[in-house]
Amino acid sequence: MARIINARDTRFGGYLEDYEVGDRYIHWPGKTITQAEDHMFCMITLAASPIHVDSNYASTEMSGGHNLVVGSFIYSLLLGMSVPDISGRAIANLGVEKLRHIAPMYHGDTLYGETTVEHVRTSKSRPATGILTAETTGYNQDKKVVCTFSRSVLLPKRDGR
């Protein structure tokens, strides 16, 4: 039976045996995105498009008149939110698949996330470890889905065998 795990009640990541297909982790807390941190992320990553950093451009050229938060920042925040529940003990991050940006976020919006375990198996090449695959969903304060992705991590097994 699938479990719902609240992030406030968990430790920093688990061992492979701690996860079951269908488990859903509700990450906490959410993150309100400020204009300053979005602009800083854009400058650090060289993603300085006027749709993200130029308020005058947004007010005159964009539908709604507001800058959009850069999608790679949304993804990075969701990934970070999931670390305490999913990959805190990870030996390696193995890959990300199916990254989708579904709806925009704006400065002042709050991002929330949850992750569902999709697959758990022992590693064929490293039997003391295993691979966890999980899908993360991000949504805004209105519960509108804004981003989804699936990722796989290599985790230790509790008994090391």
Salt bridges, closest charged atoms under 4 A:
ASP18 OD2 - ARG11 NH2 2.71
ASP18 OD1 - ARG158 NH2 2.78
ASP23 OD2 - ARG3 NH2 2.48
GLU37 OE2 - LYS31 NZ 2.55
ASP38 OD2 - HIS107 NE2 2.77
ASP85 OD2 - HIS27 ND1 2.54
GLU114 OE2 - ARG24 NE 3.71
